[in-house]
Amino acid sequence: MEPSRFFGCMNRINYFFKPALLTWSVILGMGYHSSSGQDHVQALVGAQLIPISSDPIQDGVLVVQGNKILSVGSAEEVDIPAEAQVRDVSGKVIMPGLVCTHSHIGEVSGGDRSVPIQPEVRALDSINIRETRVEKARAGGITTVNVMSGSGHLLSGQTIYLKLRDGNKIEDLLIHTKEGEIAGGIKMANGTNSLKDPPFPGTRAKSAALVRQQFIKAQEYGAKIRTAAENPDTDPPDRDLGLEALAEVLEGKRMVHHHTHRHDDIITVLRLKEEFGFRVVLHHVSEAWKVAEEIAQADVACSIIMLDSPGGKLEARDIDWRNGAELERVGVVTGFHTDDSITDSRWFLRSAGFAVRAGMSEAGALYGMTMAGAIMLDMEDRIGSLTAGKDADFIILSGPPLSVYTRVEETWVEGRKVFDLSDPEDQLWAHGGLGAGSPRTLSLCCYENLD
């Protein structure tokens, strides 16, 4: 076998077994894991810090202890602990890890073709964390992601919020709420995507009617649950996983992440939100610029996508780069998403650059890449800014975040480096094209010309 083919094969083998090797390295004590009991202290000095929660800091100091940020500030303000491992990163820029509020990495799938509303379906049960786009998202500086199923249903299931840690199984990437529950929302959609033959709706009016009817059932289900809890003589209803999930939506425990494009579809979502009182984030909102005032009055956040080429669905024909600027102008919390693979996670920072070019402030765009997403995922107390006490999720950039020449050099999740551009193995994720690094090629790469 030629040397180049041999080492190419070995790289694929290394990728295939990497999660297992990482697990054993932790067990054998070959490296520290960012657990709450870890006291390892690191100090990064000399970089420009963009905390998001405050003005940029020149010649900054970021101190991380275990999986948390210990302190942030200028060299004059921060006392570096004597036991800290100090690293000079002068000339670099450090900002919080990016938050993608809408992604499909991990080969996620949701509801089937049986019915248009399937709240019982969980993205958790269909994610392959070894899929190459997970690694590529890390290469793009994304540290937290909302993974959801598609928009071909009125409701395609429960989304899942993930930290892009190194892991061997989906459970290693899960985020838990303060109550110990697995964090996630609900994916809904309207517009043309869900208009199909029966049992799916054929019109926008029928779409809204089906959603309204299902929420009424969830209201009744929740009322029966509460009555049974208050009255021991009353039997609770038979358990229904779908209505149970919708009851959580009505109780405010789950955020609705709603795909919508046209201005009239946006208003329909706001109408349903007002009627049933659920919390919602509007996703895509191609025509948000037409109804920005109404969105602001409803006090609803928007997660927008920045496309740099024409095409796609007809209902998105009026999408405009000024969405971010218009929403910022009226005070709407505005974040960004990749919709990966609609846009590549590795170029996520470019979305903020597009928005600024169209009139959004630089501070607002960077807030949208970080803190706004944290708010939409109910994680503002943990991620989204370089703040003492928050998770040590940050990225190291080669230069200003909105420059086309800037590269993500390192990505850190909870005090642990998960991407390093200087590592030849990680360069595959930053540079490789479609399918690069896929373990499935293992079956074809290593069994030719062995003599």
PLY file of the C-alpha trace (Angstrom):
ply
format ascii 1.0
element vertex 451
property float x
property float y
property float z
element edge 450
property int vertex1
property int vertex2
end_header
0.00 0.00 0.00
1.29 3.48 -0.84
2.20 5.59 2.24
-0.36 8.27 1.42
-3.14 5.69 1.22
-1.95 4.06 4.43
-2.00 7.27 6.45
-5.32 8.31 4.93
-6.75 5.01 6.08
-5.27 5.44 9.55
-6.83 8.90 9.87
-10.24 7.40 9.17
-9.62 4.60 11.68
-8.57 7.20 14.24
-11.77 9.14 13.61
-13.90 6.03 13.94
-12.42 5.07 17.30
-11.77 8.60 18.61
-14.80 8.72 20.95
-13.82 5.43 22.58
-10.21 6.57 22.98
-11.38 9.81 24.58
-13.51 7.88 27.03
-10.58 5.65 28.04
-8.27 8.65 28.38
-10.60 10.03 31.01
-10.88 6.70 32.81
-7.11 6.19 32.86
-6.40 9.74 33.98
-4.51 10.69 30.81
-6.18 14.11 30.79
-8.57 16.11 32.89
-12.27 16.25 32.17
-14.15 19.45 32.80
-16.29 18.24 35.67
-17.60 20.37 38.49
-15.09 18.84 40.86
-12.08 19.77 38.73
-9.87 22.53 40.17
-7.52 22.91 37.19
-6.97 26.64 36.60
-6.02 28.19 33.25
-5.34 31.84 32.44
-5.35 33.17 28.88
-3.64 36.54 28.72
-2.96 39.24 26.14
-5.92 38.75 23.80
-8.70 41.17 23.02
-11.75 39.92 24.90
-15.28 40.44 23.60
-17.39 39.59 26.66
-20.70 40.54 24.93
-22.05 41.59 28.34
-19.65 44.57 28.37
-17.35 46.53 26.09
-14.36 44.80 24.46
-11.26 44.57 26.64
-7.80 45.13 25.20
-4.95 43.13 26.73
-7.53 41.02 28.55
-7.29 38.12 30.97
-9.66 35.16 30.98
-9.30 32.78 33.92
-11.01 29.41 33.77
-11.32 26.98 36.65
-12.54 23.52 35.67
-15.66 24.01 33.56
-16.47 27.56 34.71
-15.20 31.06 34.05
-13.47 32.31 37.19
-12.74 35.89 36.17
-12.67 38.24 33.17
-11.07 41.64 32.80
-8.02 43.67 31.90
-4.51 42.78 32.99
-4.73 45.49 35.65
-8.03 44.21 37.04
-7.61 40.45 37.24
-5.46 38.68 39.80
-4.21 35.44 38.26
-4.14 32.59 40.81
-0.64 31.36 41.61
-1.52 27.81 40.59
-2.87 28.84 37.16
-1.36 27.57 33.93
-0.74 30.83 32.06
-0.89 31.00 28.27
-0.04 34.06 26.19
-2.54 34.56 23.36
-1.53 38.08 22.37
-2.87 39.16 19.00
-5.89 36.87 19.22
-9.54 37.61 19.94
-11.57 35.63 22.48
-15.36 35.69 22.57
-18.10 33.40 23.91
-18.89 30.18 22.09
-21.46 30.62 19.35
-25.05 29.46 19.84
-26.91 28.02 16.85
-30.60 28.06 17.65
-31.69 25.94 14.68
-29.64 23.09 13.27
-30.05 19.63 11.78
-26.59 18.20 12.47
-26.36 14.60 13.62
-28.63 13.22 10.87
-31.64 14.10 13.01
-35.11 13.00 11.91
-38.53 13.54 13.44
-42.13 12.70 12.63
-43.17 10.29 9.90
-45.93 10.65 7.28
-48.75 9.30 9.46
-50.12 12.57 10.89
-49.13 16.25 10.69
-48.79 16.83 14.46
-46.44 14.54 16.40
-45.31 16.15 19.70
-44.40 12.75 21.18
-41.44 12.34 18.79
-38.03 13.18 20.28
-34.98 14.37 18.36
-33.02 12.76 21.20
-33.84 9.32 19.78
-32.52 10.02 16.29
-29.19 11.84 16.56
-25.87 10.39 15.45
-23.22 12.40 17.30
-20.46 10.84 15.19
-21.85 12.44 12.05
-19.18 14.69 10.55
-21.24 17.89 10.74
-21.00 17.78 14.53
-17.23 18.12 14.26
-17.58 20.80 11.58
-19.88 22.83 13.85
-17.11 22.85 16.46
-14.72 24.01 13.74
-17.07 26.94 13.18
-16.95 27.97 16.83
-20.40 26.63 17.74
-20.52 25.34 21.31
-24.27 25.08 21.95
-26.90 24.01 19.44
-30.64 23.44 19.22
-31.02 20.32 17.09
-34.46 19.88 15.60
-36.29 17.84 13.02
-37.57 19.23 9.75
-40.44 21.54 8.89
-42.60 19.23 6.78
-45.05 18.86 9.67
-47.15 21.33 11.60
-45.36 19.89 14.62
-42.51 17.43 14.00
-41.45 16.75 17.57
-39.31 17.76 20.52
-36.01 19.53 19.87
-32.87 18.90 21.92
-30.32 21.39 23.24
-26.76 20.09 23.10
-23.33 21.19 24.26
-20.82 20.12 21.61
-18.55 18.34 24.05
-16.43 15.39 23.01
-18.56 12.33 23.69
-19.22 8.72 22.90
-23.02 8.84 22.95
-25.79 11.41 22.80
-26.12 11.46 26.60
-22.62 12.94 26.82
-23.80 16.07 24.99
-27.13 16.64 26.74
-27.97 19.78 28.68
-30.13 19.47 31.78
-32.38 22.08 33.33
-32.15 23.13 36.96
-34.92 20.61 37.64
-32.82 17.82 36.14
-34.90 17.49 32.97
-33.35 17.11 29.50
-33.41 20.57 27.93
-35.25 21.08 24.66
-38.20 22.72 22.94
-40.87 21.89 20.38
-40.52 22.30 16.61
-43.51 23.72 14.75
-43.99 25.05 11.23
-46.51 26.69 8.96
-46.57 27.96 5.41
-46.14 25.74 2.39
-43.91 23.03 3.89
-46.75 21.21 5.63
-49.34 21.61 2.85
-49.85 18.11 1.46
-52.50 15.50 0.79
-54.63 14.28 3.75
-54.12 13.67 6.62
-51.91 16.73 6.20
-53.60 20.10 5.65
-54.19 21.49 2.17
-54.51 25.17 3.10
-53.08 27.65 5.58
-56.47 27.96 7.29
-56.70 24.21 7.82
-53.15 24.23 9.20
-54.09 26.75 11.88
-57.33 24.88 12.67
-55.47 21.59 13.25
-52.97 23.27 15.55
-55.72 25.05 17.45
-57.66 21.82 17.95
-54.59 20.00 19.25
-53.82 22.73 21.78
-57.41 22.61 23.00
-56.98 18.87 23.61
-53.76 19.62 25.50
-55.58 22.19 27.64
-58.22 19.61 28.53
-55.58 16.97 29.24
-53.69 19.32 31.54
-56.89 20.26 33.37
-57.66 16.58 34.02
-54.14 16.02 35.34
-54.47 18.96 37.75
-57.93 17.87 38.89
-56.67 14.36 39.65
-53.73 15.78 41.58
-56.02 17.93 43.70
-58.72 15.28 44.19
-57.57 11.78 45.22
-60.99 10.36 44.25
-60.52 11.39 40.60
-58.61 9.13 38.24
-56.03 10.82 36.01
-56.40 10.43 32.24
-54.53 7.70 30.43
-51.02 8.84 29.73
-50.62 10.44 26.29
-47.04 11.31 25.34
-48.09 13.84 22.73
-50.52 15.73 24.93
-48.03 15.52 27.77
-45.45 17.37 25.68
-47.99 19.98 24.58
-49.06 20.46 28.19
-45.43 21.32 28.95
-45.60 23.91 26.18
-48.75 25.43 27.67
-47.13 25.50 31.11
-44.15 27.41 29.70
-41.70 24.57 30.31
-40.92 24.16 26.60
-40.19 26.87 24.08
-41.93 26.60 20.72
-39.39 26.99 17.90
-41.57 27.96 14.95
-40.54 27.81 11.29
-42.33 30.61 9.44
-41.56 32.82 6.43
-44.35 34.99 5.01
-45.65 37.98 6.92
-49.17 36.51 7.12
-47.80 33.23 8.49
-45.82 35.17 11.08
-48.98 36.94 12.21
-50.81 33.59 12.43
-48.17 32.31 14.85
-48.52 35.45 16.96
-52.31 34.99 16.96
-52.00 31.41 18.23
-49.42 32.46 20.79
-51.84 35.09 22.12
-54.72 32.61 22.19
-52.92 29.80 24.03
-50.20 31.69 25.89
-47.24 29.60 24.83
-43.71 30.99 24.52
-42.31 31.10 21.01
-39.22 31.93 18.98
-39.88 32.75 15.33
-37.37 31.06 13.00
-36.32 32.21 9.53
-38.97 34.99 9.35
-38.02 35.92 5.79
-40.57 38.75 5.82
-39.96 39.93 9.39
-39.02 43.33 7.99
-42.64 43.74 6.86
-44.13 43.13 10.33
-41.28 44.06 12.69
-43.49 46.35 14.78
-46.06 43.60 15.33
-43.35 41.14 16.38
-41.98 43.68 18.86
-45.44 44.34 20.32
-45.89 40.59 20.86
-42.54 40.51 22.74
-41.32 37.56 20.67
-37.71 36.75 19.78
-36.56 35.96 16.24
-33.86 33.62 14.99
-32.92 34.63 11.46
-30.92 33.01 8.69
-28.66 34.92 6.32
-28.63 33.53 2.79
-26.14 34.73 0.19
-27.66 33.16 -2.91
-31.12 33.07 -4.53
-33.32 30.01 -4.77
-35.20 27.90 -2.28
-38.92 28.07 -1.65
-41.20 30.65 -3.22
-42.51 31.89 0.14
-38.97 33.03 1.02
-38.57 35.15 -2.10
-38.84 38.41 -0.13
-36.14 37.51 2.37
-33.95 40.51 3.01
-30.59 41.00 4.68
-32.05 44.00 6.51
-34.14 41.69 8.71
-31.58 41.95 11.49
-31.38 45.72 11.29
-35.16 46.17 11.26
-35.69 43.80 14.18
-32.90 45.47 16.14
-34.42 48.87 15.45
-37.70 47.94 17.14
-36.06 46.14 20.06
-36.69 42.49 19.16
-34.25 39.97 20.62
-32.62 38.75 17.42
-30.37 35.73 17.02
-29.00 33.72 14.13
-28.99 30.12 13.00
-27.38 27.97 10.34
-30.22 25.56 9.53
-27.23 23.33 8.75
-26.86 22.15 6.09
-28.72 25.07 4.48
-25.71 27.13 5.55
-22.49 25.48 6.72
-21.87 25.70 10.45
-18.20 26.42 9.77
-19.16 29.82 8.33
-21.63 30.82 11.04
-19.79 34.04 11.93
-20.35 35.18 8.35
-24.06 35.55 9.16
-23.27 38.35 11.60
-21.12 40.01 8.95
-23.98 39.96 6.43
-26.35 41.48 9.00
-23.91 44.30 9.79
-23.43 45.03 6.11
-27.21 45.45 5.86
-27.40 47.92 8.75
-27.36 45.94 12.00
-24.91 47.19 14.62
-21.77 45.12 15.16
-22.56 44.82 18.87
-26.09 43.69 18.05
-24.90 41.10 15.55
-22.34 39.60 17.95
-25.01 39.60 20.67
-27.20 37.71 18.21
-24.54 35.04 17.71
-24.20 34.44 21.43
-26.42 35.95 24.11
-29.62 36.14 22.06
-29.37 32.42 21.34
-28.77 31.72 25.02
-32.00 33.57 25.86
-33.95 31.60 23.25
-32.75 28.33 24.79
-33.44 29.49 28.37
-29.71 29.31 29.10
-28.81 32.97 29.62
-27.52 32.22 33.12
-25.02 29.65 31.76
-23.81 30.68 28.31
-23.72 33.59 25.84
-21.16 35.88 27.48
-17.74 35.83 29.09
-18.99 36.30 32.63
-17.61 34.95 35.89
-19.62 31.92 36.97
-20.83 30.96 33.51
-19.76 27.86 31.61
-16.27 28.14 30.12
-17.49 28.05 26.51
-15.34 30.30 24.34
-13.56 30.54 21.01
-10.15 31.90 20.08
-10.09 33.79 16.78
-7.15 34.84 14.64
-8.56 38.35 14.25
-11.75 40.47 14.34
-14.83 38.22 14.34
-16.49 39.84 11.32
-13.45 39.85 9.06
-13.53 37.42 6.13
-9.87 36.68 6.86
-10.47 35.59 10.45
-10.30 31.91 11.35
-11.66 30.05 14.34
-8.43 28.69 15.80
-9.77 26.97 18.90
-13.17 26.04 20.33
-13.59 25.31 24.05
-16.61 23.76 25.75
-16.79 23.84 29.53
-13.06 24.40 29.88
-12.08 21.66 27.46
-10.66 22.21 23.99
-12.79 20.42 21.38
-11.29 21.94 18.22
-7.76 23.09 17.43
-6.93 24.39 13.95
-3.23 23.71 14.53
-3.97 20.00 14.98
-3.63 18.24 11.59
-6.51 15.93 12.45
-8.83 18.84 13.24
-7.90 20.60 10.01
-10.03 18.01 8.22
-13.14 19.45 9.87
-12.18 23.01 8.99
-11.20 22.35 5.37
-12.87 19.13 4.23
-15.76 19.08 1.81
-19.00 17.09 1.81
-18.49 13.73 3.50
-14.93 14.46 4.60
-14.07 12.31 7.60
-17.16 10.15 7.39
-16.50 6.84 9.16
-18.62 5.06 6.58
-15.76 5.33 4.10
-13.82 2.95 6.34
-15.42 0.00 4.55
-13.91 1.13 1.24
-10.65 2.81 2.13
-8.44 0.07 3.45
-8.88 -3.10 1.49
-7.25 -2.28 -1.83
-3.68 -3.06 -2.85
-2.79 -4.48 0.55
0.10 -6.38 -0.99
0 1
1 2
2 3
3 4
4 5
5 6
6 7
7 8
8 9
9 10
10 11
11 12
12 13
13 14
14 15
15 16
16 17
17 18
18 19
19 20
20 21
21 22
22 23
23 24
24 25
25 26
26 27
27 28
28 29
29 30
30 31
31 32
32 33
33 34
34 35
35 36
36 37
37 38
38 39
39 40
40 41
41 42
42 43
43 44
44 45
45 46
46 47
47 48
48 49
49 50
50 51
51 52
52 53
53 54
54 55
55 56
56 57
57 58
58 59
59 60
60 61
61 62
62 63
63 64
64 65
65 66
66 67
67 68
68 69
69 70
70 71
71 72
72 73
73 74
74 75
75 76
76 77
77 78
78 79
79 80
80 81
81 82
82 83
83 84
84 85
85 86
86 87
87 88
88 89
89 90
90 91
91 92
92 93
93 94
94 95
95 96
96 97
97 98
98 99
99 100
100 101
101 102
102 103
103 104
104 105
105 106
106 107
107 108
108 109
109 110
110 111
111 112
112 113
113 114
114 115
115 116
116 117
117 118
118 119
119 120
120 121
121 122
122 123
123 124
124 125
125 126
126 127
127 128
128 129
129 130
130 131
131 132
132 133
133 134
134 135
135 136
136 137
137 138
138 139
139 140
140 141
141 142
142 143
143 144
144 145
145 146
146 147
147 148
148 149
149 150
150 151
151 152
152 153
153 154
154 155
155 156
156 157
157 158
158 159
159 160
160 161
161 162
162 163
163 164
164 165
165 166
166 167
167 168
168 169
169 170
170 171
171 172
172 173
173 174
174 175
175 176
176 177
177 178
178 179
179 180
180 181
181 182
182 183
183 184
184 185
185 186
186 187
187 188
188 189
189 190
190 191
191 192
192 193
193 194
194 195
195 196
196 197
197 198
198 199
199 200
200 201
201 202
202 203
203 204
204 205
205 206
206 207
207 208
208 209
209 210
210 211
211 212
212 213
213 214
214 215
215 216
216 217
217 218
218 219
219 220
220 221
221 222
222 223
223 224
224 225
225 226
226 227
227 228
228 229
229 230
230 231
231 232
232 233
233 234
234 235
235 236
236 237
237 238
238 239
239 240
240 241
241 242
242 243
243 244
244 245
245 246
246 247
247 248
248 249
249 250
250 251
251 252
252 253
253 254
254 255
255 256
256 257
257 258
258 259
259 260
260 261
261 262
262 263
263 264
264 265
265 266
266 267
267 268
268 269
269 270
270 271
271 272
272 273
273 274
274 275
275 276
276 277
277 278
278 279
279 280
280 281
281 282
282 283
283 284
284 285
285 286
286 287
287 288
288 289
289 290
290 291
291 292
292 293
293 294
294 295
295 296
296 297
297 298
298 299
299 300
300 301
301 302
302 303
303 304
304 305
305 306
306 307
307 308
308 309
309 310
310 311
311 312
312 313
313 314
314 315
315 316
316 317
317 318
318 319
319 320
320 321
321 322
322 323
323 324
324 325
325 326
326 327
327 328
328 329
329 330
330 331
331 332
332 333
333 334
334 335
335 336
336 337
337 338
338 339
339 340
340 341
341 342
342 343
343 344
344 345
345 346
346 347
347 348
348 349
349 350
350 351
351 352
352 353
353 354
354 355
355 356
356 357
357 358
358 359
359 360
360 361
361 362
362 363
363 364
364 365
365 366
366 367
367 368
368 369
369 370
370 371
371 372
372 373
373 374
374 375
375 376
376 377
377 378
378 379
379 380
380 381
381 382
382 383
383 384
384 385
385 386
386 387
387 388
388 389
389 390
390 391
391 392
392 393
393 394
394 395
395 396
396 397
397 398
398 399
399 400
400 401
401 402
402 403
403 404
404 405
405 406
406 407
407 408
408 409
409 410
410 411
411 412
412 413
413 414
414 415
415 416
416 417
417 418
418 419
419 420
420 421
421 422
422 423
423 424
424 425
425 426
426 427
427 428
428 429
429 430
430 431
431 432
432 433
433 434
434 435
435 436
436 437
437 438
438 439
439 440
440 441
441 442
442 443
443 444
444 445
445 446
446 447
447 448
448 449
449 450
